[in-house]
């Protein structure tokens, strides 16, 4: 599995991100083939290497015919949608532009279709976003994560007049993503850079164990004293794809009716909990109570915490990261003479396969066919032994 870590060391813009992907290995000839399908007129790609604080980085520029003509979101959408570029690249680019349009619309109080993309509608920005989408496709990126995005401060000029830095659209796009505020009086993260990170990255920490297989640096034109204006893309593979970081969530309750636990447990699973367990506990003053343990991925954590604090009588909850290792698995259905049964098959570390039929399917067949559960299970075992032997 190819994993990409976006590391916006000094900032995040479209040209910096695309530059890092080219430096990482995405060929320029491949990008030119994609760009030629967009019918954008004449343009020239210029790349050069710069030393930023001693680090060799790729500086990317597009020379295009400049125009003051603004483009609305539907026009940009049509340019990309009607092209014959590969569907994966097209969908990713459209998603990025859609996020920008939605953020700009909310920030300025207009409809999405009325958003004028001013500098974002320039040809070089379309090339940046389509190029990034193509680069991710060429690198065969399956999952992406991002390190905290640095934000500057101050004011900047736009077609709307003087606006604060970070731009309102940038902040909307970065909602839910880790950022770090700096003392750099400049726009370090642009709406394009923020939209790419929002569209591509998973909002959680990357796996703890990975193998680095490549790295690329893209740089910006501006120089800030003591600040490396770099964007780094790190290509990795999971060291152990069977291991992942999750959260253990715990609480103790001694004043709830037992009848209420069924509904609470279902809420946990509906919110995406990986596992839920309730154990009998002896609480303060010898009172019987219940200990709650929920295993949750990071993206579900806040919902799990809210369920405990809202739907139980607990006034506090503990949570901490843990690692879990799971066996490679697959699920499929086998057809018996009595009905279909779902199977979960795993491969143990020694390479042996083992399986477990879904009990609910066996029980359903038992009821409908008036057969003992043991007979239905024996039939499933017979079919599975033959399948594994083959």
N, C-alpha and C positions, 0 to 999 in steps of 0.2 A: 504494500500500500504506500503510495507516494503522499507525503504530508508536507504542506508548506507552512512555514512560520513567517508571517509578516512582522518585521522588526523595524518600526518607524523611528529609528534612532534620533534623527533630528527633524523629522517632518514627514508628511505624506501628501503627495500630489500625483496627478496622473502620469506626468513624464518621469518622475522619480521611480514610481512603481514599475512602469513599463521598462525603464532603463535597467532596473535590477533583474527583471526576468530575462532580458536580452543578455546581460552579463552572466546570468545563471546558465545560459545555453540555448535559449530560444533563437533560431536563426532569423536574420533579417530577411533573407529571401522568402522564407515561409510567410512572414508578416506582410511582405509586399504583395504576395499572391492573394492574401486575404483582402488587403486594402484595395487592390485593383478591382475587386468585385463590388465596391461600394459606389462607384461612379461619382467621386468627389472632385474631379478635376485634377489639375496639376498640383503636385506636391513633391517635396524632396525630404528624405530622411537623412539627418546628419547625426552621426555618433562620434564621440571622441572620449578619450580617457583623461580623467583629471585625478590629481592626488589631493584628497581631502584629509588633512591631518595625517599624511603619510599613507592613506588607504587608497588604492587604485579603484576608481569608481567610474561608471559609464554615464556620460552626459548625453542626453537625447534631446534633439530638437527637430521639429517639423517646419520646413519652409513652405508656406502656403500663401495664396493670394489673400491678403487681409480685406475684410469687408466690415462695414458697420451694420450690416443687415442682421437683425435679430431673428432667431428661429424659435418657433413655438415647439413644445414637446411633441405634438402630433406629427410635425414635419420630420423631426429627427427619428421618431418611431417608424415612419414610413420608409425613410432611407435605409434603415437597417432591416426592417421586416421584408421589404421587397427585394433585397439582395439575395444572391445565391450562395452566401457563405455557409459553412456547416452549421447545422441546427444547434449544436451545443454552444458554439461561439455566439450565435445570434441570440439565443435565449439568455445567456449570461449578460451580454451587453445591454439587452433590453431591460433586464432586471435592474442593472446599475442606473440606467437613465431614468427608469420609473421611480426609483428611490429618490434621486435628485429632484425630480419633478414634484413628487409628493412633499418633500421637505421644503422646497421653495414655495409651493402653494400655501402650505400651512404658515410659513414664516411671514408671507406678504399678504395673506388673506385673499387669494384669488383661486380660481378653479385650476385643476391640473392642466387642462387643455389650454388655458390662457397663460401658462408660465412661459415667459420669454427667457431663453437661455443665454442671452447676451454673450459673455466670454465662454460659457459652457457650450454654446451653440456653434462656436467656431470649428472649422474643419479639424484643427489639430486636437481639439478635445474629443471629437468623434473618433479620430485615429487613436488617441490614448486609450479610450475605453474599449473599443473593438480590439486594439492591439493587446491589451491586458487579458481580455477574454480569450484571445487566440493563444497567447503565451501559456495560460493555465491549461488550455486544451493540449497544446504540444507537449507540455511537461507531464501530462496525464495526472494532474492533481486530483486526488480523491477526497481529501479533507484539508482544511486550512484553519489556522488560528492566528491570533495577533497579540503582540505585546502591547503595553499601554501606549496610547497615542499622545505625543507632546502637543500642548496648545500654547500659543503665544498670547499677547494682549495688545491693546491699543485700538486704533481705528484704521479704516481703509476706505477707499473710494469705490463706489459701484454705480451701476446705472440707476439705483434707487437713491443715490446720494451717499453721504458719509455714514458708514455702519460700523458697529463694533467688531473687534477681532476676539475670539473666533466669530465667523459669520453666523447669523442665526440658523441658516440651513445646515451648516456644519455641525452645530451643537445638536440639532434635531437628529441628524444622521448618526451621531455618536452616542445617542441615548442607549444605555445598557452596556456600553463598551468601556473598558478601563481607559482612563486618560490620566495625564499628569500635567499640572499647570507649571509653566516655566516663567522666567523673568525676561524672555526674549520678546522685544516689541516688534513682532512681525506675525504674519499669517503663516504659521508652520503647517497647518493641516487645511487643505482646501476642500470644498464640497465634493469634488471628484475623488480625491483620496479617501475621504470619509465614506463615500458611497461604495467604493470598491471594497473597503474593509467590511462595511456592513453587509454587503451582498455575498461576500465570499467566506468570511470567517465564521466559525462556530463561537457562540458566546459562552465559552468555558475555557478552562486551562487545558493546554495540550497534554498528551500522555507524558508521564514522568520519565520514561526510558525510551530514547530514540537514537537512531544512528544517523549522523549527518552525512549526506551524500553530495552536497553541493551548496554553494553560497554565491549570491550576486549582489552588487552594490549599485544603486542609482543615486545620482546627486542632483541638487538644485543649482541654479545659477547664483543665487545670493550667498554672500558670506557674512557670518555673524561672529564677532570675536568670542573665542572660547567655545563655539558651538558647532559640532560637525553636521552640516546640512546633508545628511545621508538617509537613504532608505535601504534596508537590507532584507533580502528574501532568502530564507534558509530552507533548503530541500532536505527532507529527512525520510527515513523509513522507521516504522515501529520496531523496536528491539524485540519485543514480545507482544504480538498482536492479541494474545489471549489475556493480557493484563490491562486493567484500566483503573483510573482513579475515580472513586465515588465518595459519597459522604455517608457517615453513620449518624443518624439522628436519634436521640434518646430523651425520654422523659419518664417520670414516675407519677402515678395518680392513685389516690386512696379515697376519693370521695365521688366516684361516678357509679351509676347503676350499671351492672353487667349487661343489661339489655341494649345499652347505647353503643357498645363496642363494635357490633356488627356493622352499623352504619359508618362509624369512623374508619374502620378498616377498609371498607369499600371506597371511601373517599381517597385514602392513600393510594390505592391501586389506580383509581380513575385519574389521579394527578400524575401518574407515571412512576410510582414507587417500584423498585426492583424486587423488594421483599419486605414483608411486615411480620413481626413476631410480637406476641404478648406473653409475658411470663408472670407468674405469681410472685409477689414480693412481700416481705414483712417490713412495714414502714415504721415511722416514729411511733413510740408508745405502743408497739406491738400490733398496730393496725394492719390488716391485710390490704394489699394494694396490687397494682398492675404496673409492670415495667414495659414501656413501649420501645421497640427498636425498629427503625425504618432505614432501609438502604436506598439511597437516591442518587441519581446523576446530578451534576451541578445545575443543569438547566431546569430541574424540577425542585431544587432545594427550597426556594422561597415559598413555593406553593405548599410543600410538605410542612414547613415551619408554621405557615399560616393556619393549616388545618389543625395542628396540635393546639395552637393558642386560641383558636376560635371554637373548635368543635369538641374539645375536651376541657376538663376543669383545671388543667395544668396552667400555672402562671409563669413557667419557665421551660426552656428546652436547651439541650446540649447538642452540638454537632461538631464533627471534625472529619477531615479527609482520611480515607483509608484506601488501600489498594485491594482489588479482588482479581483473581485469576479464574478464567472460565475455559472450559474445554471447547475446542472447535465443534460446532453443532450444525445440524440442519433439521428441518421439519418437513414431513411429507405425509401423504395419505396412502394407506394400503386398502385394497378391496377384499373383504372376506365374503363368504357365502351368506353371511347374515347382515352385512352392512359395512360402511366405511369407518375406519379407525385412524385417527391422526397418530403419527409416530414422531418422537423426538429422538434423534440419533446423535451420539457424541463419540469422539475419538479420544481415548485415554493417552497419556504420555508415552506408553509403550507401543502405541499404534493400533491397539485393539479397539474394535467397535463395540459399543453397547447401546441398547435402545430402551425406551420406555413408552408404552402405549398410553394414550390419553384415557384416564379412567372414566371420565364422563361419557366418552363414546362407548366404552365397553358396558357401562351401566345402562345406557340408553338401549343398546342392542339387547341386553339381558331382559329389560322390561318389555320391549316391543315383541321379542321372539319367545318370551317365557322360557328362557334358558338360564341355568346357573351362571353366575359371573365367572366361575372357574372354567366352564366349558368354552365361553367366549374367549377368555384369555388364552386357553390352550390352543385354540384355532389361530389366534394372532401369533403366538409363539412359534407354531409350526410354519406359518408363512414367513416369519422373520428369519428363522434359522435357514430356510431355503434361500432367502434373499441374500443374507450375509455370506453364505457358502458360495453363491454364484459370484 
